[in-house]
Amino acid sequence: MTAHYTHVSEATARDVVLALPAFTASSSKALPPAKSTKMIEAAPVKALGEKLNGKNWKKIRADIIAMATG
């Protein structure tokens, strides 16, 4: 069922795969991310995730989007 409801574009899938080395500390031989992808540090995202709850999720979401686009 998941495959039926999951619609990931080829560009999005490529960007995610190219971003993986930054999160897994892989070798420097990995391909660079697509130009449309901004790499952000995992630690601040993790810190926000640890604070996430049902009351503050909109603020946390906005903060993560700001980190990715700003």
N, CA, C and O atoms as a GROMACS GRO file, in nm:
protein
  280
    1MET      N    1   0.082  -0.120   0.000
    1MET     CA    2   0.000   0.000   0.000
    1MET      C    3   0.086   0.126   0.000
    1MET      O    4   0.048   0.225  -0.062
    2THR      N    5   0.199   0.123   0.068
    2THR     CA    6   0.283   0.242   0.076
    2THR      C    7   0.324   0.288  -0.062
    2THR      O    8   0.320   0.408  -0.092
    3ALA      N    9   0.364   0.196  -0.147
    3ALA     CA   10   0.407   0.232  -0.282
    3ALA      C   11   0.294   0.299  -0.359
    3ALA      O   12   0.319   0.386  -0.442
    4HIS      N   13   0.173   0.259  -0.332
    4HIS     CA   14   0.059   0.317  -0.401
    4HIS      C   15   0.040   0.464  -0.364
    4HIS      O   16   0.002   0.544  -0.450
    5TYR      N   17   0.065   0.502  -0.240
    5TYR     CA   18   0.041   0.638  -0.193
    5TYR      C   19   0.166   0.726  -0.190
    5TYR      O   20   0.156   0.845  -0.162
    6THR      N   21   0.279   0.670  -0.217
    6THR     CA   22   0.403   0.746  -0.215
    6THR      C   23   0.438   0.790  -0.357
    6THR      O   24   0.455   0.706  -0.446
    7HIS      N   25   0.448   0.918  -0.377
    7HIS     CA   26   0.480   0.972  -0.509
    7HIS      C   27   0.604   1.061  -0.495
    7HIS      O   28   0.593   1.177  -0.457
    8VAL      N   29   0.719   1.006  -0.524
    8VAL     CA   30   0.844   1.080  -0.513
    8VAL      C   31   0.896   1.104  -0.654
    8VAL      O   32   0.913   1.010  -0.732
    9SER      N   33   0.922   1.230  -0.686
    9SER     CA   34   0.973   1.259  -0.819
    9SER      C   35   1.118   1.211  -0.830
    9SER      O   36   1.185   1.190  -0.730
   10GLU      N   37   1.163   1.194  -0.951
   10GLU     CA   38   1.300   1.149  -0.974
   10GLU      C   39   1.399   1.251  -0.918
   10GLU      O   40   1.500   1.213  -0.860
   11ALA      N   41   1.370   1.380  -0.935
   11ALA     CA   42   1.460   1.484  -0.885
   11ALA      C   43   1.469   1.481  -0.732
   11ALA      O   44   1.578   1.497  -0.676
   12THR      N   45   1.357   1.461  -0.666
   12THR     CA   46   1.357   1.455  -0.520
   12THR      C   47   1.435   1.334  -0.472
   12THR      O   48   1.514   1.344  -0.378
   13ALA      N   49   1.413   1.222  -0.534
   13ALA     CA   50   1.486   1.100  -0.496
   13ALA      C   51   1.636   1.119  -0.514
   13ALA      O   52   1.714   1.077  -0.430
   14ARG      N   53   1.676   1.182  -0.622
   14ARG     CA   54   1.818   1.207  -0.649
   14ARG      C   55   1.876   1.298  -0.542
   14ARG      O   56   1.984   1.271  -0.491
   15ASP      N   57   1.806   1.405  -0.508
   15ASP     CA   58   1.855   1.499  -0.407
   15ASP      C   59   1.873   1.431  -0.271
   15ASP      O   60   1.970   1.457  -0.200
   16VAL      N   61   1.779   1.345  -0.236
   16VAL     CA   62   1.788   1.274  -0.108
   16VAL      C   63   1.908   1.181  -0.107
   16VAL      O   64   1.984   1.178  -0.010
   17VAL      N   65   1.925   1.106  -0.213
   17VAL     CA   66   2.036   1.012  -0.220
   17VAL      C   67   2.169   1.087  -0.218
   17VAL      O   68   2.264   1.043  -0.153
   18LEU      N   69   2.177   1.199  -0.287
   18LEU     CA   70   2.302   1.275  -0.290
   18LEU      C   71   2.331   1.342  -0.156
   18LEU      O   72   2.447   1.369  -0.125
   19ALA      N   73   2.230   1.367  -0.076
   19ALA     CA   74   2.250   1.430   0.055
   19ALA      C   75   2.293   1.329   0.161
   19ALA      O   76   2.345   1.369   0.265
   20LEU      N   77   2.273   1.201   0.137
   20LEU     CA   78   2.305   1.098   0.237
   20LEU      C   79   2.449   1.102   0.288
   20LEU      O   80   2.468   1.086   0.408
   21PRO      N   81   2.550   1.123   0.204
   21PRO     CA   82   2.686   1.123   0.258
   21PRO      C   83   2.707   1.225   0.370
   21PRO      O   84   2.786   1.201   0.461
   22ALA      N   85   2.638   1.338   0.366
   22ALA     CA   86   2.653   1.438   0.471
   22ALA      C   87   2.601   1.386   0.604
   22ALA      O   88   2.652   1.426   0.709
   23PHE      N   89   2.502   1.301   0.602
   23PHE     CA   90   2.444   1.249   0.726
   23PHE      C   91   2.512   1.121   0.772
   23PHE      O   92   2.502   1.084   0.889
   24THR      N   93   2.580   1.052   0.683
   24THR     CA   94   2.643   0.926   0.719
   24THR      C   95   2.794   0.938   0.731
   24THR      O   96   2.862   0.840   0.760
   25ALA      N   97   2.847   1.057   0.709
   25ALA     CA   98   2.991   1.083   0.716
   25ALA      C   99   3.067   0.988   0.624
   25ALA      O  100   3.171   0.934   0.662
   26SER      N  101   3.014   0.969   0.504
   26SER     CA  102   3.079   0.882   0.406
   26SER      C  103   3.205   0.949   0.352
   26SER      O  104   3.241   1.059   0.392
   27SER      N  105   3.268   0.880   0.263
   27SER     CA  106   3.392   0.931   0.205
   27SER      C  107   3.368   1.057   0.124
   27SER      O  108   3.255   1.087   0.085
   28SER      N  109   3.474   1.130   0.100
   28SER     CA  110   3.464   1.253   0.023
   28SER      C  111   3.446   1.226  -0.126
   28SER      O  112   3.434   1.320  -0.204
   29LYS      N  113   3.445   1.098  -0.166
   29LYS     CA  114   3.427   1.063  -0.306
   29LYS      C  115   3.281   1.065  -0.349
   29LYS      O  116   3.251   1.042  -0.466
   30ALA      N  117   3.192   1.092  -0.256
   30ALA     CA  118   3.049   1.093  -0.289
   30ALA      C  119   3.018   1.207  -0.384
   30ALA      O  120   3.089   1.308  -0.386
   31LEU      N  121   2.915   1.190  -0.462
   31LEU     CA  122   2.873   1.294  -0.555
   31LEU      C  123   2.823   1.416  -0.479
   31LEU      O  124   2.763   1.402  -0.373
   32PRO      N  125   2.847   1.536  -0.532
   32PRO     CA  126   2.795   1.655  -0.465
   32PRO      C  127   2.644   1.660  -0.480
   32PRO      O  128   2.588   1.601  -0.572
   33PRO      N  129   2.576   1.731  -0.390
   33PRO     CA  130   2.430   1.742  -0.402
   33PRO      C  131   2.392   1.824  -0.524
   33PRO      O  132   2.473   1.902  -0.575
   34ALA      N  133   2.271   1.807  -0.569
   34ALA     CA  134   2.221   1.887  -0.681
   34ALA      C  135   2.225   2.034  -0.641
   34ALA      O  136   2.218   2.066  -0.522
   35LYS      N  137   2.236   2.123  -0.738
   35LYS     CA  138   2.248   2.266  -0.709
   35LYS      C  139   2.129   2.321  -0.631
   35LYS      O  140   2.143   2.420  -0.559
   36SER      N  141   2.013   2.259  -0.644
   36SER     CA  142   1.895   2.307  -0.575
   36SER      C  143   1.890   2.263  -0.429
   36SER      O  144   1.800   2.304  -0.355
   37THR      N  145   1.985   2.180  -0.387
   37THR     CA  146   1.984   2.127  -0.252
   37THR      C  147   2.081   2.205  -0.164
   37THR      O  148   2.198   2.222  -0.200
   38LYS      N  149   2.032   2.251  -0.050
   38LYS     CA  150   2.119   2.317   0.047
   38LYS      C  151   2.144   2.220   0.160
   38LYS      O  152   2.050   2.167   0.219
   39MET      N  153   2.269   2.195   0.190
   39MET     CA  154   2.303   2.104   0.298
   39MET      C  155   2.292   2.180   0.430
   39MET      O  156   2.339   2.293   0.442
   40ILE      N  157   2.231   2.117   0.529
   40ILE     CA  158   2.223   2.174   0.662
   40ILE      C  159   2.281   2.075   0.761
   40ILE      O  160   2.278   1.954   0.738
   41GLU      N  161   2.334   2.125   0.868
   41GLU     CA  162   2.393   2.040   0.970
   41GLU      C  163   2.286   1.954   1.036
   41GLU      O  164   2.173   2.000   1.057
   42ALA      N  165   2.319   1.832   1.068
   42ALA     CA  166   2.223   1.741   1.129
   42ALA      C  167   2.197   1.775   1.275
   42ALA      O  168   2.086   1.755   1.324
   43ALA      N  169   2.298   1.826   1.347
   43ALA     CA  170   2.284   1.851   1.491
   43ALA      C  171   2.170   1.948   1.524
   43ALA      O  172   2.091   1.919   1.614
   44PRO      N  173   2.157   2.063   1.453
   44PRO     CA  174   2.045   2.152   1.484
   44PRO      C  175   1.909   2.090   1.454
   44PRO      O  176   1.812   2.113   1.526
   45VAL      N  177   1.902   2.011   1.347
   45VAL     CA  178   1.776   1.945   1.313
   45VAL      C  179   1.742   1.841   1.420
   45VAL      O  180   1.627   1.828   1.461
   46LYS      N  181   1.843   1.768   1.466
   46LYS     CA  182   1.822   1.669   1.571
   46LYS      C  183   1.774   1.738   1.699
   46LYS      O  184   1.683   1.689   1.765
   47ALA      N  185   1.836   1.850   1.735
   47ALA     CA  186   1.797   1.923   1.856
   47ALA      C  187   1.651   1.968   1.847
   47ALA      O  188   1.576   1.958   1.944
   48LEU      N  189   1.611   2.018   1.730
   48LEU     CA  190   1.472   2.058   1.712
   48LEU      C  191   1.379   1.936   1.721
   48LEU      O  192   1.272   1.944   1.780
   49GLY      N  193   1.422   1.826   1.662
   49GLY     CA  194   1.341   1.705   1.667
   49GLY      C  195   1.319   1.654   1.808
   49GLY      O  196   1.213   1.601   1.839
   50GLU      N  197   1.419   1.671   1.894
   50GLU     CA  198   1.406   1.626   2.032
   50GLU      C  199   1.306   1.712   2.110
   50GLU      O  200   1.248   1.667   2.209
   51LYS      N  201   1.286   1.837   2.066
   51LYS     CA  202   1.190   1.926   2.132
   51LYS      C  203   1.049   1.914   2.074
   51LYS      O  204   0.953   1.966   2.132
   52LEU      N  205   1.037   1.846   1.962
   52LEU     CA  206   0.912   1.839   1.888
   52LEU      C  207   0.800   1.774   1.970
   52LEU      O  208   0.818   1.670   2.032
   53ASN      N  209   0.684   1.839   1.968
   53ASN     CA  210   0.566   1.780   2.032
   53ASN      C  211   0.442   1.828   1.957
   53ASN      O  212   0.452   1.903   1.860
   54GLY      N  213   0.328   1.785   2.001
   54GLY     CA  214   0.202   1.817   1.934
   54GLY      C  215   0.167   1.965   1.936
   54GLY      O  216   0.089   2.012   1.854
   55LYS      N  217   0.224   2.039   2.031
   55LYS     CA  218   0.191   2.181   2.043
   55LYS      C  219   0.284   2.271   1.961
   55LYS      O  220   0.242   2.376   1.913
   56ASN      N  221   0.410   2.230   1.946
   56ASN     CA  222   0.506   2.319   1.881
   56ASN      C  223   0.549   2.274   1.741
   56ASN      O  224   0.644   2.330   1.687
   57TRP      N  225   0.484   2.176   1.684
   57TRP     CA  226   0.531   2.120   1.557
   57TRP      C  227   0.531   2.222   1.444
   57TRP      O  228   0.618   2.216   1.357
   58LYS      N  229   0.437   2.315   1.444
   58LYS     CA  230   0.434   2.416   1.336
   58LYS      C  231   0.556   2.506   1.344
   58LYS      O  232   0.616   2.540   1.241
   59LYS      N  233   0.594   2.547   1.464
   59LYS     CA  234   0.712   2.632   1.483
   59LYS      C  235   0.838   2.557   1.445
   59LYS      O  236   0.925   2.611   1.376
   60ILE      N  237   0.849   2.432   1.488
   60ILE     CA  238   0.967   2.350   1.455
   60ILE      C  239   0.976   2.330   1.304
   60ILE      O  240   1.085   2.341   1.247
   61ARG      N  241   0.865   2.303   1.240
   61ARG     CA  242   0.862   2.286   1.094
   61ARG      C  243   0.911   2.413   1.027
   61ARG      O  244   0.992   2.407   0.935
   62ALA      N  245   0.862   2.529   1.072
   62ALA     CA  246   0.904   2.657   1.014
   62ALA      C  247   1.053   2.680   1.035
   62ALA      O  248   1.121   2.730   0.946
   63ASP      N  249   1.104   2.644   1.151
   63ASP     CA  250   1.247   2.660   1.179
   63ASP      C  251   1.332   2.573   1.087
   63ASP      O  252   1.434   2.618   1.036
   64ILE      N  253   1.289   2.449   1.065
   64ILE     CA  254   1.366   2.360   0.977
   64ILE      C  255   1.360   2.409   0.832
   64ILE      O  256   1.461   2.405   0.762
   65ILE      N  257   1.244   2.455   0.788
   65ILE     CA  258   1.234   2.508   0.653
   65ILE      C  259   1.322   2.632   0.638
   65ILE      O  260   1.386   2.651   0.535
   66ALA      N  261   1.324   2.716   0.740
   66ALA     CA  262   1.410   2.836   0.736
   66ALA      C  263   1.557   2.797   0.728
   66ALA      O  264   1.634   2.862   0.656
   67MET      N  265   1.597   2.694   0.800
   67MET     CA  266   1.737   2.650   0.794
   67MET      C  267   1.771   2.598   0.655
   67MET      O  268   1.882   2.618   0.606
   68ALA      N  269   1.677   2.531   0.591
   68ALA     CA  270   1.702   2.471   0.460
   68ALA      C  271   1.700   2.573   0.347
   68ALA      O  272   1.763   2.553   0.243
   69THR      N  273   1.627   2.681   0.366
   69THR     CA  274   1.613   2.779   0.257
   69THR      C  275   1.688   2.908   0.283
   69THR      O  276   1.712   2.984   0.189
   70GLY      N  277   1.726   2.933   0.406
   70GLY     CA  278   1.789   3.061   0.442
   70GLY      C  279   1.932   3.058   0.431
   70GLY      O  280   1.998   3.159   0.458
   0.00000   0.00000   0.00000
